[in-house]
Amino acid sequence: MKGLRKYIVEYYGWIASYGDWDCDDFIVRAPNMKEAKVIMNERLKGKLIKGNPYICLYSTAKRKMEEWDKKEEERRSKINACNKTRNVDEPYEVWKSHNGSWEWRVLKKYQTPRLEKQNKHARWYCAVKSPYTYGGWEYGDTYVKDVKQYAEQIK
């Protein structure tokens, strides 16, 4: 690690594993900018496959790390924090029908709340318990509008 500098890579493009346009960043440690570009290209290979992605590589020496941390926290609040599938016992949210007979546990959200509002076909991956599941959970994608229309969030 001695003699290595930190370089920040920010990118925006079509992320195949996410199935949508998104942004992300990571830190590369390399002795110089040329080596940092090689490492960056290797790590991005296969991630950005559609269109012309925006990619920015710069040295952390140009920016104070306190500023980076503040902007990083702000940026992360704008991206989808619920895009990793969780276990049924640790859902992101829990919704119950008004009469209490149905329960939706949100295990993954495919889009940010801002994009969900714009997409009438937005969906969540949920575990659902109802009178028709005989006490068990059924897993699958559910339209966000249906959950919000027939239930209220309890967690």
PyRosetta script that sets phi, psi and omega in degrees:
from pyrosetta import init, pose_from_sequence

init()
pose = pose_from_sequence("MKGLRKYIVEYYGWIASYGDWDCDDFIVRAPNMKEAKVIMNERLKGKLIKGNPYICLYSTAKRKMEEWDKKEEERRSKINACNKTRNVDEPYEVWKSHNGSWEWRVLKKYQTPRLEKQNKHARWYCAVKSPYTYGGWEYGDTYVKDVKQYAEQIK")
pose.set_psi(1, -20.4)
pose.set_omega(1, -178.9)
pose.set_phi(2, -69.7)
pose.set_psi(2, 134.6)
pose.set_omega(2, -179.4)
pose.set_phi(3, 86.6)
pose.set_psi(3, -3.2)
pose.set_omega(3, 178.4)
pose.set_phi(4, -93.6)
pose.set_psi(4, 141.8)
pose.set_omega(4, 177.4)
pose.set_phi(5, -106.1)
pose.set_psi(5, 158.2)
pose.set_omega(5, 176.7)
pose.set_phi(6, -93.3)
pose.set_psi(6, 134.2)
pose.set_omega(6, 174.1)
pose.set_phi(7, -126.8)
pose.set_psi(7, 139.7)
pose.set_omega(7, -179.1)
pose.set_phi(8, -102.9)
pose.set_psi(8, 132.7)
pose.set_omega(8, 176.3)
pose.set_phi(9, -113.2)
pose.set_psi(9, 122.8)
pose.set_omega(9, 173.7)
pose.set_phi(10, -116.4)
pose.set_psi(10, 136.8)
pose.set_omega(10, 178.0)
pose.set_phi(11, -143.1)
pose.set_psi(11, 152.2)
pose.set_omega(11, 176.1)
pose.set_phi(12, -137.0)
pose.set_psi(12, 126.0)
pose.set_omega(12, -179.8)
pose.set_phi(13, -178.9)
pose.set_psi(13, -174.0)
pose.set_omega(13, 178.9)
pose.set_phi(14, -76.2)
pose.set_psi(14, 117.4)
pose.set_omega(14, -179.4)
pose.set_phi(15, -100.3)
pose.set_psi(15, 113.0)
pose.set_omega(15, -175.0)
pose.set_phi(16, -60.1)
pose.set_psi(16, -44.8)
pose.set_omega(16, -177.3)
pose.set_phi(17, -66.6)
pose.set_psi(17, -26.4)
pose.set_omega(17, 179.8)
pose.set_phi(18, -90.5)
pose.set_psi(18, -26.9)
pose.set_omega(18, 179.6)
pose.set_phi(19, 74.2)
pose.set_psi(19, 28.7)
pose.set_omega(19, -178.9)
pose.set_phi(20, -164.4)
pose.set_psi(20, 170.7)
pose.set_omega(20, 174.4)
pose.set_phi(21, -76.4)
pose.set_psi(21, 136.2)
pose.set_omega(21, -179.3)
pose.set_phi(22, -158.6)
pose.set_psi(22, 168.8)
pose.set_omega(22, 178.0)
pose.set_phi(23, -123.4)
pose.set_psi(23, 154.9)
pose.set_omega(23, 178.4)
pose.set_phi(24, -159.9)
pose.set_psi(24, 175.7)
pose.set_omega(24, 177.8)
pose.set_phi(25, -153.3)
pose.set_psi(25, 163.3)
pose.set_omega(25, 173.9)
pose.set_phi(26, -157.3)
pose.set_psi(26, 165.7)
pose.set_omega(26, -178.9)
pose.set_phi(27, -107.2)
pose.set_psi(27, 136.2)
pose.set_omega(27, 177.6)
pose.set_phi(28, -114.2)
pose.set_psi(28, 136.0)
pose.set_omega(28, 174.7)
pose.set_phi(29, -109.2)
pose.set_psi(29, 122.6)
pose.set_omega(29, -177.9)
pose.set_phi(30, -153.3)
pose.set_psi(30, 159.6)
pose.set_omega(30, -179.3)
pose.set_phi(31, -72.1)
pose.set_psi(31, -26.1)
pose.set_omega(31, -179.4)
pose.set_phi(32, -153.9)
pose.set_psi(32, 173.0)
pose.set_omega(32, -176.7)
pose.set_phi(33, -63.4)
pose.set_psi(33, -37.4)
pose.set_omega(33, -179.3)
pose.set_phi(34, -61.2)
pose.set_psi(34, -47.3)
pose.set_omega(34, 178.0)
pose.set_phi(35, -66.2)
pose.set_psi(35, -35.5)
pose.set_omega(35, 177.9)
pose.set_phi(36, -61.7)
pose.set_psi(36, -39.6)
pose.set_omega(36, 178.8)
pose.set_phi(37, -64.2)
pose.set_psi(37, -39.2)
pose.set_omega(37, 178.8)
pose.set_phi(38, -63.5)
pose.set_psi(38, -47.0)
pose.set_omega(38, 179.2)
pose.set_phi(39, -63.1)
pose.set_psi(39, -43.6)
pose.set_omega(39, 179.2)
pose.set_phi(40, -58.8)
pose.set_psi(40, -48.9)
pose.set_omega(40, -179.3)
pose.set_phi(41, -61.7)
pose.set_psi(41, -38.3)
pose.set_omega(41, 178.6)
pose.set_phi(42, -64.1)
pose.set_psi(42, -43.7)
pose.set_omega(42, -178.3)
pose.set_phi(43, -71.5)
pose.set_psi(43, -28.7)
pose.set_omega(43, -179.2)
pose.set_phi(44, -87.8)
pose.set_psi(44, -11.7)
pose.set_omega(44, -177.8)
pose.set_phi(45, -57.0)
pose.set_psi(45, 124.5)
pose.set_omega(45, 178.8)
pose.set_phi(46, 85.2)
pose.set_psi(46, -12.0)
pose.set_omega(46, 179.4)
pose.set_phi(47, -82.0)
pose.set_psi(47, -49.3)
pose.set_omega(47, -176.2)
pose.set_phi(48, -102.5)
pose.set_psi(48, 106.2)
pose.set_omega(48, -171.7)
pose.set_phi(49, -117.1)
pose.set_psi(49, -9.7)
pose.set_omega(49, -173.7)
pose.set_phi(50, -123.2)
pose.set_psi(50, 142.9)
pose.set_omega(50, 173.7)
pose.set_phi(51, 67.3)
pose.set_psi(51, -161.3)
pose.set_omega(51, 178.8)
pose.set_phi(52, -109.7)
pose.set_psi(52, 99.0)
pose.set_omega(52, -178.2)
pose.set_phi(53, -70.8)
pose.set_psi(53, 151.8)
pose.set_omega(53, 174.0)
pose.set_phi(54, -92.3)
pose.set_psi(54, 124.3)
pose.set_omega(54, 179.6)
pose.set_phi(55, -131.1)
pose.set_psi(55, 132.7)
pose.set_omega(55, -179.1)
pose.set_phi(56, -131.0)
pose.set_psi(56, 129.4)
pose.set_omega(56, 178.1)
pose.set_phi(57, -125.2)
pose.set_psi(57, 126.2)
pose.set_omega(57, 177.8)
pose.set_phi(58, -149.6)
pose.set_psi(58, 157.7)
pose.set_omega(58, -178.2)
pose.set_phi(59, -76.8)
pose.set_psi(59, 141.7)
pose.set_omega(59, 177.9)
pose.set_phi(60, -71.1)
pose.set_psi(60, -15.4)
pose.set_omega(60, 177.7)
pose.set_phi(61, -64.8)
pose.set_psi(61, -21.6)
pose.set_omega(61, 179.5)
pose.set_phi(62, -77.5)
pose.set_psi(62, -15.9)
pose.set_omega(62, -175.7)
pose.set_phi(63, -135.7)
pose.set_psi(63, 139.4)
pose.set_omega(63, 175.9)
pose.set_phi(64, -70.4)
pose.set_psi(64, 142.1)
pose.set_omega(64, -177.8)
pose.set_phi(65, -64.5)
pose.set_psi(65, -28.2)
pose.set_omega(65, 177.1)
pose.set_phi(66, -63.8)
pose.set_psi(66, -40.8)
pose.set_omega(66, 177.6)
pose.set_phi(67, -63.9)
pose.set_psi(67, -42.5)
pose.set_omega(67, 179.7)
pose.set_phi(68, -59.3)
pose.set_psi(68, -47.2)
pose.set_omega(68, -179.4)
pose.set_phi(69, -60.1)
pose.set_psi(69, -41.7)
pose.set_omega(69, 180.0)
pose.set_phi(70, -65.0)
pose.set_psi(70, -47.0)
pose.set_omega(70, 180.0)
pose.set_phi(71, -67.6)
pose.set_psi(71, -36.3)
pose.set_omega(71, 178.5)
pose.set_phi(72, -62.0)
pose.set_psi(72, -45.1)
pose.set_omega(72, 178.9)
pose.set_phi(73, -62.9)
pose.set_psi(73, -41.5)
pose.set_omega(73, 179.0)
pose.set_phi(74, -65.0)
pose.set_psi(74, -43.6)
pose.set_omega(74, -179.3)
pose.set_phi(75, -66.9)
pose.set_psi(75, -42.3)
pose.set_omega(75, -179.3)
pose.set_phi(76, -63.3)
pose.set_psi(76, -28.4)
pose.set_omega(76, 178.5)
pose.set_phi(77, -69.3)
pose.set_psi(77, -18.2)
pose.set_omega(77, -178.6)
pose.set_phi(78, -93.5)
pose.set_psi(78, -12.0)
pose.set_omega(78, -179.5)
pose.set_phi(79, -99.6)
pose.set_psi(79, 166.6)
pose.set_omega(79, -175.2)
pose.set_phi(80, -69.4)
pose.set_psi(80, 107.6)
pose.set_omega(80, 179.7)
pose.set_phi(81, -85.0)
pose.set_psi(81, -4.2)
pose.set_omega(81, -175.7)
pose.set_phi(82, -113.1)
pose.set_psi(82, 27.7)
pose.set_omega(82, -175.0)
pose.set_phi(83, -93.2)
pose.set_psi(83, 7.9)
pose.set_omega(83, 174.6)
pose.set_phi(84, -107.2)
pose.set_psi(84, 133.4)
pose.set_omega(84, -177.9)
pose.set_phi(85, -69.7)
pose.set_psi(85, 131.2)
pose.set_omega(85, 178.9)
pose.set_phi(86, -107.1)
pose.set_psi(86, 167.9)
pose.set_omega(86, 175.8)
pose.set_phi(87, -74.7)
pose.set_psi(87, 154.0)
pose.set_omega(87, -179.1)
pose.set_phi(88, -60.4)
pose.set_psi(88, -26.2)
pose.set_omega(88, -179.5)
pose.set_phi(89, -82.9)
pose.set_psi(89, -9.5)
pose.set_omega(89, -179.8)
pose.set_phi(90, -131.6)
pose.set_psi(90, 57.8)
pose.set_omega(90, -176.2)
pose.set_phi(91, -73.0)
pose.set_psi(91, 160.7)
pose.set_omega(91, 174.6)
pose.set_phi(92, -70.0)
pose.set_psi(92, -41.0)
pose.set_omega(92, -179.7)
pose.set_phi(93, -144.3)
pose.set_psi(93, 157.7)
pose.set_omega(93, 174.0)
pose.set_phi(94, -128.0)
pose.set_psi(94, 130.3)
pose.set_omega(94, 179.0)
pose.set_phi(95, -122.8)
pose.set_psi(95, 139.7)
pose.set_omega(95, 177.3)
pose.set_phi(96, -125.0)
pose.set_psi(96, 144.8)
pose.set_omega(96, 176.1)
pose.set_phi(97, -65.8)
pose.set_psi(97, 161.7)
pose.set_omega(97, -176.4)
pose.set_phi(98, -61.5)
pose.set_psi(98, -31.0)
pose.set_omega(98, 178.4)
pose.set_phi(99, -93.5)
pose.set_psi(99, -1.6)
pose.set_omega(99, 175.3)
pose.set_phi(100, 82.7)
pose.set_psi(100, 2.3)
pose.set_omega(100, -176.4)
pose.set_phi(101, -84.3)
pose.set_psi(101, -18.3)
pose.set_omega(101, 178.9)
pose.set_phi(102, -116.6)
pose.set_psi(102, 145.3)
pose.set_omega(102, 176.2)
pose.set_phi(103, -139.6)
pose.set_psi(103, 130.0)
pose.set_omega(103, 176.6)
pose.set_phi(104, -112.2)
pose.set_psi(104, 126.1)
pose.set_omega(104, 173.7)
pose.set_phi(105, -110.2)
pose.set_psi(105, 116.4)
pose.set_omega(105, -176.7)
pose.set_phi(106, -80.2)
pose.set_psi(106, 114.5)
pose.set_omega(106, -177.1)
pose.set_phi(107, -100.5)
pose.set_psi(107, -18.9)
pose.set_omega(107, 178.4)
pose.set_phi(108, -162.4)
pose.set_psi(108, 140.6)
pose.set_omega(108, 173.7)
pose.set_phi(109, -116.2)
pose.set_psi(109, 132.1)
pose.set_omega(109, -175.4)
pose.set_phi(110, -84.1)
pose.set_psi(110, -18.3)
pose.set_omega(110, -177.6)
pose.set_phi(111, -137.5)
pose.set_psi(111, 165.2)
pose.set_omega(111, 174.7)
pose.set_phi(112, -72.9)
pose.set_psi(112, 159.4)
pose.set_omega(112, 178.2)
pose.set_phi(113, -56.8)
pose.set_psi(113, -35.0)
pose.set_omega(113, 179.2)
pose.set_phi(114, -63.4)
pose.set_psi(114, -44.2)
pose.set_omega(114, 179.4)
pose.set_phi(115, -72.9)
pose.set_psi(115, -32.3)
pose.set_omega(115, 177.2)
pose.set_phi(116, -60.1)
pose.set_psi(116, -39.9)
pose.set_omega(116, -179.5)
pose.set_phi(117, -63.8)
pose.set_psi(117, -30.1)
pose.set_omega(117, -178.1)
pose.set_phi(118, -86.6)
pose.set_psi(118, -15.2)
pose.set_omega(118, -174.1)
pose.set_phi(119, -111.6)
pose.set_psi(119, 110.3)
pose.set_omega(119, -178.6)
pose.set_phi(120, -71.0)
pose.set_psi(120, -11.9)
pose.set_omega(120, 177.9)
pose.set_phi(121, -107.7)
pose.set_psi(121, 21.1)
pose.set_omega(121, 178.6)
pose.set_phi(122, -60.7)
pose.set_psi(122, 145.5)
pose.set_omega(122, -175.9)
pose.set_phi(123, -139.2)
pose.set_psi(123, 159.4)
pose.set_omega(123, 174.6)
pose.set_phi(124, -124.7)
pose.set_psi(124, 151.7)
pose.set_omega(124, 170.8)
pose.set_phi(125, -91.8)
pose.set_psi(125, 120.8)
pose.set_omega(125, -172.6)
pose.set_phi(126, -130.6)
pose.set_psi(126, 157.6)
pose.set_omega(126, 165.5)
pose.set_phi(127, -105.5)
pose.set_psi(127, 126.3)
pose.set_omega(127, -174.6)
pose.set_phi(128, -121.2)
pose.set_psi(128, 133.6)
pose.set_omega(128, 175.2)
pose.set_phi(129, -118.9)
pose.set_psi(129, 131.6)
pose.set_omega(129, -179.1)
pose.set_phi(130, -146.7)
pose.set_psi(130, 176.9)
pose.set_omega(130, 176.6)
pose.set_phi(131, -61.9)
pose.set_psi(131, -17.3)
pose.set_omega(131, -176.9)
pose.set_phi(132, -94.1)
pose.set_psi(132, -2.3)
pose.set_omega(132, -179.6)
pose.set_phi(133, -103.8)
pose.set_psi(133, 3.4)
pose.set_omega(133, 174.7)
pose.set_phi(134, 52.6)
pose.set_psi(134, 43.9)
pose.set_omega(134, 175.7)
pose.set_phi(135, 85.2)
pose.set_psi(135, -5.0)
pose.set_omega(135, 179.5)
pose.set_phi(136, -100.7)
pose.set_psi(136, 179.6)
pose.set_omega(136, 179.5)
pose.set_phi(137, -107.5)
pose.set_psi(137, 139.8)
pose.set_omega(137, 170.5)
pose.set_phi(138, -112.5)
pose.set_psi(138, 136.9)
pose.set_omega(138, -174.7)
pose.set_phi(139, -109.4)
pose.set_psi(139, 141.8)
pose.set_omega(139, 176.0)
pose.set_phi(140, 167.0)
pose.set_psi(140, 176.5)
pose.set_omega(140, 178.9)
pose.set_phi(141, -79.8)
pose.set_psi(141, 142.2)
pose.set_omega(141, -178.8)
pose.set_phi(142, -134.4)
pose.set_psi(142, 138.8)
pose.set_omega(142, 176.4)
pose.set_phi(143, -66.7)
pose.set_psi(143, 133.1)
pose.set_omega(143, -180.0)
pose.set_phi(144, -59.3)
pose.set_psi(144, -42.0)
pose.set_omega(144, -177.3)
pose.set_phi(145, -61.0)
pose.set_psi(145, -34.6)
pose.set_omega(145, 179.3)
pose.set_phi(146, -68.8)
pose.set_psi(146, -44.0)
pose.set_omega(146, 179.7)
pose.set_phi(147, -62.2)
pose.set_psi(147, -47.3)
pose.set_omega(147, -177.2)
pose.set_phi(148, -67.4)
pose.set_psi(148, -29.7)
pose.set_omega(148, -178.9)
pose.set_phi(149, -74.8)
pose.set_psi(149, -37.7)
pose.set_omega(149, -172.4)
pose.set_phi(150, -105.7)
pose.set_psi(150, 0.8)
pose.set_omega(150, -176.0)
pose.set_phi(151, -144.0)
pose.set_psi(151, 169.1)
pose.set_omega(151, 173.8)
pose.set_phi(152, -126.8)
pose.set_psi(152, 148.4)
pose.set_omega(152, -176.6)
pose.set_phi(153, -76.9)
pose.set_psi(153, 129.3)
pose.set_omega(153, 178.7)
pose.set_phi(154, -111.4)
pose.set_psi(154, -13.0)
pose.set_omega(154, 177.1)
pose.set_phi(155, -148.6)
pose.dump_pdb("model.pdb")
